[in-house]
Amino acid sequence: MTGERRLISSGGPYEERFGYSRAVAVGDSCWVAGTTDAGTDGTSLHPGDAAAQARAAYGIALDALTEAGFRAEDVVRTRMYITRAEDALAVAEVNGELFGSIRPASTLVVVAALLEPLMLVEVELEARRG
């Protein structure tokens, strides 16, 4: 991979503190870090609503992708992490609403917990211009 390394920040409360970027773009590729619906105080903006959390998290992730010079159509992989198996259908449907015509490779897994107990969903994106 060749090209300038661009670091994108969403201004989230954990990025600087924990030493990561919301997204990193190098050449024709971009990786968006795990993203939740956390507000500026680090807590969920949509407690108890996994679909709303997924929409908000994808919105933040897509904003970072856009800032890096990519489009939703460039997304080649999505990853969804959920803390309650019963939310799988709702979260997968949000993925389908946003990416149904793009059809990236997608993974959805149930995890024991996320950083903040009210967070039910975390998403990641990978994009490539081609």
C-alpha positions in Angstrom: 0.0 0.0 0.0 1.3 3.4 -0.9 0.0 6.8 -0.1 -0.2 9.3 2.7 -1.5 8.1 6.0 -4.5 10.3 7.1 -5.8 10.1 10.7 -9.4 11.1 11.2 -10.9 12.0 14.6 -14.5 12.3 15.5 -13.6 14.1 18.7 -15.0 11.2 20.8 -13.9 11.0 24.4 -11.8 7.9 24.1 -9.7 8.6 20.9 -6.9 10.8 22.4 -7.0 9.2 25.8 -6.7 5.6 24.5 -4.4 6.5 21.5 -6.4 5.7 18.4 -8.1 7.4 15.5 -11.7 7.1 14.4 -10.4 6.2 11.0 -7.1 5.7 9.2 -6.9 6.2 5.4 -3.9 5.0 3.4 -4.0 5.3 -0.4 -7.2 3.7 -1.7 -8.1 2.0 1.7 -9.8 3.2 4.9 -10.4 1.5 8.2 -12.9 2.9 10.7 -12.4 1.9 14.3 -15.0 0.3 16.4 -17.7 2.9 16.8 -20.6 3.2 19.3 -23.3 5.8 19.8 -21.4 7.3 22.7 -22.0 11.0 23.3 -19.3 13.4 24.4 -19.5 12.1 28.0 -18.8 8.5 26.7 -22.2 7.1 27.5 -24.9 5.8 25.1 -27.2 8.3 23.6 -29.8 5.6 23.0 -29.8 3.3 26.0 -31.8 0.1 25.6 -32.4 0.6 21.8 -30.0 -1.5 19.8 -31.3 -0.4 16.4 -31.0 3.3 17.3 -27.5 2.7 18.6 -26.5 0.9 15.3 -27.9 3.8 13.2 -26.0 6.4 15.3 -22.8 4.4 15.3 -22.9 3.8 11.6 -23.6 7.6 11.1 -20.5 8.5 13.1 -18.5 5.8 11.2 -19.8 7.0 7.8 -19.0 10.7 8.7 -15.4 9.6 9.4 -15.3 7.7 6.1 -16.6 10.8 4.2 -14.0 13.0 5.9 -11.3 10.6 4.7 -12.6 11.1 1.1 -14.5 7.8 0.8 -18.2 7.1 0.1 -20.6 4.5 1.5 -20.4 2.7 -1.8 -16.7 2.1 -1.1 -17.4 0.0 2.0 -16.2 -3.6 1.5 -16.7 -4.9 5.0 -18.9 -4.2 8.0 -18.5 -5.7 11.5 -21.2 -5.6 14.1 -20.7 -6.4 17.8 -23.7 -6.8 20.0 -24.1 -7.6 23.6 -27.6 -9.2 23.5 -28.3 -12.0 21.0 -31.9 -10.9 20.8 -30.8 -7.7 19.1 -29.2 -9.5 16.2 -32.1 -9.1 13.8 -32.7 -5.4 14.5 -29.0 -4.6 14.1 -28.6 -6.7 11.0 -31.6 -4.9 9.5 -30.0 -1.5 10.0 -26.9 -2.9 8.3 -29.2 -3.9 5.4 -30.9 -0.5 5.2 -27.6 1.2 4.9 -25.6 -1.3 2.8 -28.2 -3.5 1.1 -27.4 -2.2 -2.4 -23.6 -2.2 -1.7 -23.5 -5.8 -0.3 -20.2 -5.7 1.6 -18.8 -8.7 3.4 -20.4 -8.5 6.9 -20.0 -10.1 10.3 -22.2 -9.9 13.3 -21.0 -11.4 16.6 -22.4 -11.5 20.2 -19.8 -10.3 22.8 -19.9 -10.4 26.5 -19.8 -6.6 27.0 -18.7 -3.3 25.6 -16.8 -0.5 27.4 -19.9 1.2 28.8 -22.7 -1.1 30.1 -25.5 0.8 28.3 -23.7 0.3 24.9 -25.3 -2.6 23.1 -23.7 -2.2 19.6 -20.3 -1.4 18.2 -19.6 -1.3 14.4 -16.5 -1.2 12.2 -16.1 -0.3 8.5 -13.5 -1.0 5.9 -13.5 0.7 2.6 -11.6 0.6 -0.6 -11.8 2.7 -3.7 -11.5 0.7 -6.8 
